[in-house]
Amino acid sequence: MPDSSVDKSRRRGIYLLPNLLTTGALFAGFYSIIAAIDGNFLGAAWAIYIAMFLDGLDGRVARMTSTESDFGKEFDSLADMVSFGLAPAIVIYQWGLERLPEYAAVWGRLGWLAAFLFTVAAAFRLARFNTSTAINDKHFFQGLPSPPAASGIAATVWLSIEYDIGGLLALVTGLAVTALGGLAMMSNLRYLSFKDFNLSSRVRFGNLLMIPLLLIVVSLNPPVVLFSMYFTYATVGPVIWLWRKIRRHRKSPGA
């Protein structure tokens, strides 16, 4: 009898773990908003990356422990909307887009419109992901996922702080990253999903060494490396689209 009680308690604990990780990601997104309002933009950027880390764990932990549920999926989407839709838009707006009217009234309108575009694009992207059944290729996402899009904003803010970049050039860069990230989320561009990576599967020792190597590379110059990683991933979608278009053109009879 005591053994059965212990097993039941363990199962309950495992079931709660993915939702606790999702709650942690939601808290990180909430803290990012509070930090941005307080003017702590480095803390706000860090919080977005922490939310990304926790968001990457919760689904995998649920699959590894066979504790996936409809509640967990819905909770995860709502948390993603806060952490990767609302929080990045508020962070980038508080960081600089709100100062765009100092240069011209039209810049000010573009600033808050870009922030809203990013937020609504994240909502659109999450809703489409939750309801889409037409895409059978699990190797690709349709549209830029919201966590990488949020990381682009976080990296932009971090770079500006690290290298004391300001002025209209920095603000226009932030505006472009925000607006283009939103458009990429709503697009039909294909992005690698990396769903083949499974924490519970066996990997070669050489592949395992890639983890500390990646951490070392990031630690050399975190804002530059993280922004470079975002830029590389974000441009993969247009590159794949262009490559497929050229390939179809070459195969067409009139080419």
Phi and psi restraints in degrees (value plus and minus 20) as a CYANA .aco file:
   2 PRO   PHI     -80.3   -40.3
   2 PRO   PSI     -57.0   -17.0
   3 ASP   PHI     -83.0   -43.0
   3 ASP   PSI     -60.7   -20.7
   4 SER   PHI     -83.2   -43.2
   4 SER   PSI     -58.1   -18.1
   5 SER   PHI     -85.5   -45.5
   5 SER   PSI     -59.6   -19.6
   6 VAL   PHI     -85.0   -45.0
   6 VAL   PSI     -63.0   -23.0
   7 ASP   PHI     -83.1   -43.1
   7 ASP   PSI     -60.2   -20.2
   8 LYS   PHI     -84.4   -44.4
   8 LYS   PSI     -59.3   -19.3
   9 SER   PHI     -85.9   -45.9
   9 SER   PSI     -59.3   -19.3
  10 ARG   PHI     -85.2   -45.2
  10 ARG   PSI     -62.3   -22.3
  11 ARG   PHI     -82.8   -42.8
  11 ARG   PSI     -59.0   -19.0
  12 ARG   PHI     -85.7   -45.7
  12 ARG   PSI     -59.1   -19.1
  13 GLY   PHI     -85.7   -45.7
  13 GLY   PSI     -61.5   -21.5
  14 ILE   PHI     -84.9   -44.9
  14 ILE   PSI     -59.8   -19.8
  15 TYR   PHI     -83.7   -43.7
  15 TYR   PSI     -56.6   -16.6
  16 LEU   PHI     -94.1   -54.1
  16 LEU   PSI     -45.3    -5.3
  17 LEU   PHI     -77.9   -37.9
  17 LEU   PSI     -69.0   -29.0
  18 PRO   PHI     -79.8   -39.8
  18 PRO   PSI     -59.5   -19.5
  19 ASN   PHI     -91.2   -51.2
  19 ASN   PSI     -49.1    -9.1
  20 LEU   PHI     -88.2   -48.2
  20 LEU   PSI     -59.1   -19.1
  21 LEU   PHI     -84.8   -44.8
  21 LEU   PSI     -60.4   -20.4
  22 THR   PHI     -83.9   -43.9
  22 THR   PSI     -59.8   -19.8
  23 THR   PHI     -82.9   -42.9
  23 THR   PSI     -58.8   -18.8
  24 GLY   PHI     -82.4   -42.4
  24 GLY   PSI     -61.1   -21.1
  25 ALA   PHI     -84.6   -44.6
  25 ALA   PSI     -59.8   -19.8
  26 LEU   PHI     -84.2   -44.2
  26 LEU   PSI     -61.7   -21.7
  27 PHE   PHI     -83.4   -43.4
  27 PHE   PSI     -60.2   -20.2
  28 ALA   PHI     -82.0   -42.0
  28 ALA   PSI     -61.0   -21.0
  29 GLY   PHI     -84.7   -44.7
  29 GLY   PSI     -61.4   -21.4
  30 PHE   PHI     -83.7   -43.7
  30 PHE   PSI     -63.2   -23.2
  31 TYR   PHI     -84.3   -44.3
  31 TYR   PSI     -55.9   -15.9
  32 SER   PHI     -79.1   -39.1
  32 SER   PSI     -61.0   -21.0
  33 ILE   PHI     -84.8   -44.8
  33 ILE   PSI     -66.7   -26.7
  34 ILE   PHI     -82.1   -42.1
  34 ILE   PSI     -62.3   -22.3
  35 ALA   PHI     -83.7   -43.7
  35 ALA   PSI     -59.8   -19.8
  36 ALA   PHI     -85.5   -45.5
  36 ALA   PSI     -61.2   -21.2
  37 ILE   PHI     -83.1   -43.1
  37 ILE   PSI     -55.8   -15.8
  38 ASP   PHI    -100.4   -60.4
  38 ASP   PSI     -24.4    15.6
  39 GLY   PHI      66.3   106.3
  39 GLY   PSI     -11.9    28.1
  40 ASN   PHI    -112.2   -72.2
  40 ASN   PSI      57.3    97.3
  41 PHE   PHI     -94.8   -54.8
  41 PHE   PSI     -49.7    -9.7
  42 LEU   PHI     -86.2   -46.2
  42 LEU   PSI     -63.3   -23.3
  43 GLY   PHI     -82.8   -42.8
  43 GLY   PSI     -56.6   -16.6
  44 ALA   PHI     -85.0   -45.0
  44 ALA   PSI     -61.4   -21.4
  45 ALA   PHI     -86.4   -46.4
  45 ALA   PSI     -63.7   -23.7
  46 TRP   PHI     -78.7   -38.7
  46 TRP   PSI     -61.7   -21.7
  47 ALA   PHI     -82.2   -42.2
  47 ALA   PSI     -56.1   -16.1
  48 ILE   PHI     -84.7   -44.7
  48 ILE   PSI     -60.4   -20.4
  49 TYR   PHI     -88.2   -48.2
  49 TYR   PSI     -56.3   -16.3
  50 ILE   PHI     -83.8   -43.8
  50 ILE   PSI     -61.2   -21.2
  51 ALA   PHI     -81.6   -41.6
  51 ALA   PSI     -58.6   -18.6
  52 MET   PHI     -83.6   -43.6
  52 MET   PSI     -62.5   -22.5
  53 PHE   PHI     -82.1   -42.1
  53 PHE   PSI     -66.8   -26.8
  54 LEU   PHI     -88.4   -48.4
  54 LEU   PSI     -56.7   -16.7
  55 ASP   PHI     -85.9   -45.9
  55 ASP   PSI     -52.9   -12.9
  56 GLY   PHI     -92.2   -52.2
  56 GLY   PSI     -40.3    -0.3
  57 LEU   PHI    -108.6   -68.6
  57 LEU   PSI     -59.2   -19.2
  58 ASP   PHI     -80.2   -40.2
  58 ASP   PSI     -65.4   -25.4
  59 GLY   PHI     -85.5   -45.5
  59 GLY   PSI     -60.7   -20.7
  60 ARG   PHI     -87.8   -47.8
  60 ARG   PSI     -59.4   -19.4
  61 VAL   PHI     -83.5   -43.5
  61 VAL   PSI     -61.0   -21.0
  62 ALA   PHI     -82.2   -42.2
  62 ALA   PSI     -61.4   -21.4
  63 ARG   PHI     -90.5   -50.5
  63 ARG   PSI     -59.1   -19.1
  64 MET   PHI     -84.9   -44.9
  64 MET   PSI     -54.6   -14.6
  65 THR   PHI    -120.1   -80.1
  65 THR   PSI     -15.1    24.9
  66 SER   PHI      35.4    75.4
  66 SER   PSI      23.9    63.9
  67 THR   PHI    -139.6   -99.6
  67 THR   PSI       9.3    49.3
  68 GLU   PHI     -89.9   -49.9
  68 GLU   PSI     125.5   165.5
  69 SER   PHI    -172.7  -132.7
  69 SER   PSI     139.6   179.6
  70 ASP   PHI     -83.6   -43.6
  70 ASP   PSI     -57.0   -17.0
  71 PHE   PHI     -81.4   -41.4
  71 PHE   PSI     -64.7   -24.7
  72 GLY   PHI     -82.1   -42.1
  72 GLY   PSI     -59.6   -19.6
  73 LYS   PHI     -86.4   -46.4
  73 LYS   PSI     -63.0   -23.0
  74 GLU   PHI     -87.1   -47.1
  74 GLU   PSI     -61.4   -21.4
  75 PHE   PHI     -82.6   -42.6
  75 PHE   PSI     -61.1   -21.1
  76 ASP   PHI     -82.9   -42.9
  76 ASP   PSI     -61.9   -21.9
  77 SER   PHI     -84.8   -44.8
  77 SER   PSI     -61.8   -21.8
  78 LEU   PHI     -85.4   -45.4
  78 LEU   PSI     -59.1   -19.1
  79 ALA   PHI     -86.2   -46.2
  79 ALA   PSI     -59.6   -19.6
  80 ASP   PHI     -81.5   -41.5
  80 ASP   PSI     -57.5   -17.5
  81 MET   PHI     -82.2   -42.2
  81 MET   PSI     -58.3   -18.3
  82 VAL   PHI     -94.2   -54.2
  82 VAL   PSI     -69.2   -29.2
  83 SER   PHI     -95.0   -55.0
  83 SER   PSI     -54.1   -14.1
  84 PHE   PHI    -138.9   -98.9
  84 PHE   PSI     -18.9    21.1
  85 GLY   PHI    -136.6   -96.6
  85 GLY   PSI     -78.1   -38.1
  86 LEU   PHI     -99.2   -59.2
  86 LEU   PSI     -67.2   -27.2
  87 ALA   PHI     -79.8   -39.8
  87 ALA   PSI     -70.6   -30.6
  88 PRO   PHI     -80.7   -40.7
  88 PRO   PSI     -57.2   -17.2
  89 ALA   PHI     -85.0   -45.0
  89 ALA   PSI     -61.6   -21.6
  90 ILE   PHI     -89.2   -49.2
  90 ILE   PSI     -60.3   -20.3
  91 VAL   PHI     -80.6   -40.6
  91 VAL   PSI     -69.1   -29.1
  92 ILE   PHI     -88.9   -48.9
  92 ILE   PSI     -52.8   -12.8
  93 TYR   PHI     -90.2   -50.2
  93 TYR   PSI     -66.4   -26.4
  94 GLN   PHI     -85.4   -45.4
  94 GLN   PSI     -54.5   -14.5
  95 TRP   PHI     -86.0   -46.0
  95 TRP   PSI     -60.5   -20.5
  96 GLY   PHI    -181.4  -141.4
  96 GLY   PSI     -50.4   -10.4
  97 LEU   PHI     -83.4   -43.4
  97 LEU   PSI     -46.2    -6.2
  98 GLU   PHI     -90.2   -50.2
  98 GLU   PSI     -36.1     3.9
  99 ARG   PHI    -111.9   -71.9
  99 ARG   PSI     -23.3    16.7
 100 LEU   PHI     -80.3   -40.3
 100 LEU   PSI     -53.6   -13.6
 101 PRO   PHI     -79.8   -39.8
 101 PRO   PSI     -37.7     2.3
 102 GLU   PHI     -84.0   -44.0
 102 GLU   PSI     -44.5    -4.5
 103 TYR   PHI    -114.1   -74.1
 103 TYR   PSI     -57.6   -17.6
 104 ALA   PHI    -191.5  -151.5
 104 ALA   PSI     127.8   167.8
 105 ALA   PHI     -81.1   -41.1
 105 ALA   PSI     -57.3   -17.3
 106 VAL   PHI     -85.8   -45.8
 106 VAL   PSI     -54.1   -14.1
 107 TRP   PHI     -81.7   -41.7
 107 TRP   PSI     -59.0   -19.0
 108 GLY   PHI     -81.5   -41.5
 108 GLY   PSI     -62.3   -22.3
 109 ARG   PHI     -85.5   -45.5
 109 ARG   PSI     -60.8   -20.8
 110 LEU   PHI     -83.9   -43.9
 110 LEU   PSI     -53.2   -13.2
 111 GLY   PHI     -82.3   -42.3
 111 GLY   PSI     -74.7   -34.7
 112 TRP   PHI     -94.4   -54.4
 112 TRP   PSI     -45.7    -5.7
 113 LEU   PHI     -88.1   -48.1
 113 LEU   PSI     -58.5   -18.5
 114 ALA   PHI     -84.7   -44.7
 114 ALA   PSI     -61.3   -21.3
 115 ALA   PHI     -83.8   -43.8
 115 ALA   PSI     -61.9   -21.9
 116 PHE   PHI     -87.8   -47.8
 116 PHE   PSI     -59.4   -19.4
 117 LEU   PHI     -77.6   -37.6
 117 LEU   PSI     -63.3   -23.3
 118 PHE   PHI     -82.4   -42.4
 118 PHE   PSI     -62.5   -22.5
 119 THR   PHI     -85.1   -45.1
 119 THR   PSI     -68.0   -28.0
 120 VAL   PHI     -89.4   -49.4
 120 VAL   PSI     -51.3   -11.3
 121 ALA   PHI     -86.0   -46.0
 121 ALA   PSI     -59.5   -19.5
 122 ALA   PHI     -83.6   -43.6
 122 ALA   PSI     -61.4   -21.4
 123 ALA   PHI     -83.6   -43.6
 123 ALA   PSI     -63.5   -23.5
 124 PHE   PHI     -81.8   -41.8
 124 PHE   PSI     -64.5   -24.5
 125 ARG   PHI     -83.4   -43.4
 125 ARG   PSI     -63.3   -23.3
 126 LEU   PHI     -88.7   -48.7
 126 LEU   PSI     -60.7   -20.7
 127 ALA   PHI     -84.4   -44.4
 127 ALA   PSI     -61.8   -21.8
 128 ARG   PHI     -85.7   -45.7
 128 ARG   PSI     -60.7   -20.7
 129 PHE   PHI     -83.3   -43.3
 129 PHE   PSI     -59.5   -19.5
 130 ASN   PHI     -92.8   -52.8
 130 ASN   PSI     -46.4    -6.4
 131 THR   PHI    -128.8   -88.8
 131 THR   PSI     -28.3    11.7
 132 SER   PHI     -96.4   -56.4
 132 SER   PSI     107.2   147.2
 133 THR   PHI    -144.0  -104.0
 133 THR   PSI     -19.1    20.9
 134 ALA   PHI    -101.8   -61.8
 134 ALA   PSI     -43.6    -3.6
 135 ILE   PHI    -112.0   -72.0
 135 ILE   PSI      95.9   135.9
 136 ASN   PHI    -116.7   -76.7
 136 ASN   PSI     -35.7     4.3
 137 ASP   PHI    -101.3   -61.3
 137 ASP   PSI      83.1   123.1
 138 LYS   PHI     -97.3   -57.3
 138 LYS   PSI     -24.1    15.9
 139 HIS   PHI     -99.8   -59.8
 139 HIS   PSI     -32.9     7.1
 140 PHE   PHI    -150.9  -110.9
 140 PHE   PSI     129.6   169.6
 141 PHE   PHI    -118.3   -78.3
 141 PHE   PSI     129.8   169.8
 142 GLN   PHI    -115.9   -75.9
 142 GLN   PSI      90.5   130.5
 143 GLY   PHI      69.2   109.2
 143 GLY   PSI     133.0   173.0
 144 LEU   PHI     -84.7   -44.7
 144 LEU   PSI     104.9   144.9
 145 PRO   PHI     -81.2   -41.2
 145 PRO   PSI     130.0   170.0
 146 SER   PHI     -86.3   -46.3
 146 SER   PSI     -55.5   -15.5
 147 PRO   PHI     -81.1   -41.1
 147 PRO   PSI     -67.7   -27.7
 148 PRO   PHI     -81.9   -41.9
 148 PRO   PSI     -56.9   -16.9
 149 ALA   PHI     -81.8   -41.8
 149 ALA   PSI     -61.5   -21.5
 150 ALA   PHI     -85.9   -45.9
 150 ALA   PSI     -55.6   -15.6
 151 SER   PHI     -85.4   -45.4
 151 SER   PSI     -50.4   -10.4
 152 GLY   PHI     -83.4   -43.4
 152 GLY   PSI     -60.8   -20.8
 153 ILE   PHI     -87.7   -47.7
 153 ILE   PSI     -64.6   -24.6
 154 ALA   PHI     -80.7   -40.7
 154 ALA   PSI     -62.5   -22.5
 155 ALA   PHI     -87.6   -47.6
 155 ALA   PSI     -57.0   -17.0
 156 THR   PHI     -82.6   -42.6
 156 THR   PSI     -65.4   -25.4
 157 VAL   PHI     -84.3   -44.3
 157 VAL   PSI     -63.8   -23.8
 158 TRP   PHI     -82.5   -42.5
 158 TRP   PSI     -63.2   -23.2
 159 LEU   PHI     -80.6   -40.6
 159 LEU   PSI     -62.4   -22.4
 160 SER   PHI     -83.9   -43.9
 160 SER   PSI     -55.0   -15.0
 161 ILE   PHI     -95.4   -55.4
 161 ILE   PSI     -64.0   -24.0
 162 GLU   PHI     -83.4   -43.4
 162 GLU   PSI     -60.1   -20.1
 163 TYR   PHI    -130.4   -90.4
 163 TYR   PSI      -7.4    32.6
 164 ASP   PHI      31.7    71.7
 164 ASP   PSI      30.1    70.1
 165 ILE   PHI    -112.3   -72.3
 165 ILE   PSI     106.1   146.1
 166 GLY   PHI    -163.4  -123.4
 166 GLY   PSI    -185.5  -145.5
 167 GLY   PHI      63.4   103.4
 167 GLY   PSI    -195.6  -155.6
 168 LEU   PHI     -83.9   -43.9
 168 LEU   PSI     -54.9   -14.9
 169 LEU   PHI     -81.1   -41.1
 169 LEU   PSI     -64.8   -24.8
 170 ALA   PHI     -84.4   -44.4
 170 ALA   PSI     -61.3   -21.3
 171 LEU   PHI     -87.8   -47.8
 171 LEU   PSI     -59.3   -19.3
 172 VAL   PHI     -86.7   -46.7
 172 VAL   PSI     -57.0   -17.0
 173 THR   PHI     -82.3   -42.3
 173 THR   PSI     -65.9   -25.9
 174 GLY   PHI     -81.0   -41.0
 174 GLY   PSI     -59.4   -19.4
 175 LEU   PHI     -82.6   -42.6
 175 LEU   PSI     -64.2   -24.2
 176 ALA   PHI     -85.9   -45.9
 176 ALA   PSI     -64.7   -24.7
 177 VAL   PHI     -80.7   -40.7
 177 VAL   PSI     -60.5   -20.5
 178 THR   PHI     -88.0   -48.0
 178 THR   PSI     -70.3   -30.3
 179 ALA   PHI     -87.2   -47.2
 179 ALA   PSI     -65.8   -25.8
 180 LEU   PHI     -87.1   -47.1
 180 LEU   PSI     -55.2   -15.2
 181 GLY   PHI     -82.6   -42.6
 181 GLY   PSI     -61.8   -21.8
 182 GLY   PHI     -84.0   -44.0
 182 GLY   PSI     -64.3   -24.3
 183 LEU   PHI     -83.8   -43.8
 183 LEU   PSI     -58.2   -18.2
 184 ALA   PHI     -86.2   -46.2
 184 ALA   PSI     -55.1   -15.1
 185 MET   PHI     -85.3   -45.3
 185 MET   PSI     -56.2   -16.2
 186 MET   PHI    -106.1   -66.1
 186 MET   PSI     -25.9    14.1
 187 SER   PHI     -98.6   -58.6
 187 SER   PSI     154.6   194.6
 188 ASN   PHI    -120.0   -80.0
 188 ASN   PSI      -5.7    34.3
 189 LEU   PHI     -83.8   -43.8
 189 LEU   PSI     128.7   168.7
 190 ARG   PHI    -119.7   -79.7
 190 ARG   PSI     113.2   153.2
 191 TYR   PHI    -148.3  -108.3
 191 TYR   PSI     119.9   159.9
 192 LEU   PHI     -78.3   -38.3
 192 LEU   PSI     116.3   156.3
 193 SER   PHI    -115.1   -75.1
 193 SER   PSI     -42.8    -2.8
 194 PHE   PHI      37.8    77.8
 194 PHE   PSI       8.2    48.2
 195 LYS   PHI     -95.0   -55.0
 195 LYS   PSI     -30.6     9.4
 196 ASP   PHI     -92.0   -52.0
 196 ASP   PSI     -38.4     1.6
 197 PHE   PHI     -96.3   -56.3
 197 PHE   PSI      98.2   138.2
 198 ASN   PHI    -144.5  -104.5
 198 ASN   PSI     102.9   142.9
 199 LEU   PHI     -84.9   -44.9
 199 LEU   PSI     -44.5    -4.5
 200 SER   PHI    -111.5   -71.5
 200 SER   PSI     -26.6    13.4
 201 SER   PHI    -110.3   -70.3
 201 SER   PSI     139.1   179.1
 202 ARG   PHI     -97.1   -57.1
 202 ARG   PSI     120.9   160.9
 203 VAL   PHI    -148.7  -108.7
 203 VAL   PSI     136.1   176.1
 204 ARG   PHI     -90.1   -50.1
 204 ARG   PSI     130.3   170.3
 205 PHE   PHI     -81.1   -41.1
 205 PHE   PSI     -55.5   -15.5
 206 GLY   PHI     -83.8   -43.8
 206 GLY   PSI     -59.1   -19.1
 207 ASN   PHI     -88.6   -48.6
 207 ASN   PSI     -52.5   -12.5
 208 LEU   PHI     -85.6   -45.6
 208 LEU   PSI     -49.8    -9.8
 209 LEU   PHI     -89.3   -49.3
 209 LEU   PSI     -35.6     4.4
 210 MET   PHI     -85.7   -45.7
 210 MET   PSI     -47.5    -7.5
 211 ILE   PHI     -85.5   -45.5
 211 ILE   PSI     -75.7   -35.7
 212 PRO   PHI     -84.7   -44.7
 212 PRO   PSI     -51.6   -11.6
 213 LEU   PHI     -83.5   -43.5
 213 LEU   PSI     -61.5   -21.5
 214 LEU   PHI     -84.7   -44.7
 214 LEU   PSI     -60.6   -20.6
 215 LEU   PHI     -83.8   -43.8
 215 LEU   PSI     -58.3   -18.3
 216 ILE   PHI     -85.2   -45.2
 216 ILE   PSI     -63.8   -23.8
 217 VAL   PHI     -82.8   -42.8
 217 VAL   PSI     -64.0   -24.0
 218 VAL   PHI     -83.5   -43.5
 218 VAL   PSI     -59.5   -19.5
 219 SER   PHI     -88.6   -48.6
 219 SER   PSI     -40.0     0.0
 220 LEU   PHI     -82.4   -42.4
 220 LEU   PSI     -62.5   -22.5
 221 ASN   PHI    -178.9  -138.9
 221 ASN   PSI      61.6   101.6
 222 PRO   PHI     -71.8   -31.8
 222 PRO   PSI     -71.2   -31.2
 223 PRO   PHI     -83.6   -43.6
 223 PRO   PSI     -59.6   -19.6
 224 VAL   PHI     -88.4   -48.4
 224 VAL   PSI     -66.3   -26.3
 225 VAL   PHI     -85.2   -45.2
 225 VAL   PSI     -63.8   -23.8
 226 LEU   PHI     -86.0   -46.0
 226 LEU   PSI     -59.6   -19.6
 227 PHE   PHI     -87.2   -47.2
 227 PHE   PSI     -58.7   -18.7
 228 SER   PHI     -83.1   -43.1
 228 SER   PSI     -60.0   -20.0
 229 MET   PHI     -84.1   -44.1
 229 MET   PSI     -62.7   -22.7
 230 TYR   PHI     -82.9   -42.9
 230 TYR   PSI     -67.2   -27.2
 231 PHE   PHI     -81.3   -41.3
 231 PHE   PSI     -62.2   -22.2
 232 THR   PHI     -82.6   -42.6
 232 THR   PSI     -67.3   -27.3
 233 TYR   PHI     -87.3   -47.3
 233 TYR   PSI     -60.0   -20.0
 234 ALA   PHI     -86.1   -46.1
 234 ALA   PSI     -51.2   -11.2
 235 THR   PHI    -105.2   -65.2
 235 THR   PSI     -29.3    10.7
 236 VAL   PHI     -82.5   -42.5
 236 VAL   PSI     -60.2   -20.2
 237 GLY   PHI     -78.4   -38.4
 237 GLY   PSI     -74.4   -34.4
 238 PRO   PHI     -80.9   -40.9
 238 PRO   PSI     -55.0   -15.0
 239 VAL   PHI     -85.8   -45.8
 239 VAL   PSI     -64.4   -24.4
 240 ILE   PHI     -82.5   -42.5
 240 ILE   PSI     -62.2   -22.2
 241 TRP   PHI     -81.5   -41.5
 241 TRP   PSI     -64.7   -24.7
 242 LEU   PHI     -86.2   -46.2
 242 LEU   PSI     -60.8   -20.8
 243 TRP   PHI     -83.8   -43.8
 243 TRP   PSI     -62.8   -22.8
 244 ARG   PHI     -86.3   -46.3
 244 ARG   PSI     -56.8   -16.8
 245 LYS   PHI     -86.8   -46.8
 245 LYS   PSI     -63.4   -23.4
 246 ILE   PHI     -84.0   -44.0
 246 ILE   PSI     -59.6   -19.6
 247 ARG   PHI     -85.0   -45.0
 247 ARG   PSI     -62.9   -22.9
 248 ARG   PHI     -84.8   -44.8
 248 ARG   PSI     -57.3   -17.3
 249 HIS   PHI     -85.1   -45.1
 249 HIS   PSI     -59.3   -19.3
 250 ARG   PHI     -88.6   -48.6
 250 ARG   PSI     -50.7   -10.7
 251 LYS   PHI    -104.3   -64.3
 251 LYS   PSI     -33.6     6.4
 252 SER   PHI     -89.6   -49.6
 252 SER   PSI     127.4   167.4
 253 PRO   PHI     -79.7   -39.7
 253 PRO   PSI     -55.3   -15.3
 254 GLY   PHI    -102.6   -62.6
 254 GLY   PSI     -21.9    18.1
